[in-house]
Amino acid sequence: MSEWQLAKRHDSFYRLAKQEGYRARSSFKLKQINEKFGVIHKGFAVVDLGCAPGGWMQVAKEIVGETGTVIGIDLKQIKPIEGTVFIQGDMTSDETVKKVLDAISTSGRKIDTVISDMSPNISGAYSMDHVRSIDLCEHALNFARKVLRPGGSFTAKVFEGEHFPEYFNNVKMSFDFVKRYAPDASRSSSSEIYVIAKRFRPGAKIPKSALCEKE
Ligand SMILES: C[S@@+](CC[C@H](N)C(=O)[O-])C[C@H]1O[C@@H](n2cnc3c(N)ncnc32)[C@H](O)[C@@H]1O
């Protein structure tokens, strides 16, 4: 697809997002992921990592409905979304993780799915952006391992590159079903890809080398 066609496709998702009242074009990525893989259902408890400005939270809230819970976390503040919980902080810090764990225990819910659309600040140097993206994804995965109920699911955006296969194998250690997926709404030259993991297996033996250094 040419640059011009890509820009046009992105514009059409942007217009559609505006028309439908979503805060971000990325809302359609989550809709497409969910249509294909069913990671979120009515009544689910969802944690959304890197949620600003809130497009995924809007979609997640629509799907889970009144009986579900959505907790979003981001470095940046967001405008409140009715019926959801927002925590401002850095997901790579122990302090933020503790705040989120507290919010989960206050909600009295077991988490059914963790979704992460976290992106590093783009430097333009692809290999650096890739390494930073992998680092965020490792934190997201370790967090998911802490909070998911058995059988739960995990979705994360990754910038592809040399460390991707290692990350993919790391995800496979804890989930029975793991796929890579590029939703139409995201296909672009940026080579971002989503890892979709279902059927969480708690207690799998994870080698120390596959965990973040802080762990
Ligand atoms: C592409 S945006 C997410 C868009 C969002 N899914 C939506 O639909 O509105 C990526 C977000 O990841 C956040 N982010 C990056 N690193 C983070 C970190 N360490 N902790 C929390 N959020 C982070 C950024 O602040 C940014 O808002």
Residues whose N, C-alpha, C, O or C-beta is under 5 A from the ligand:
A	BS01	LIG	A24 S26 S27 G50 C51 A52 P53 G54 G55 W56 I73 D74 L75 K76 G89 D90 M91 T92 D117 M118 S119 P120
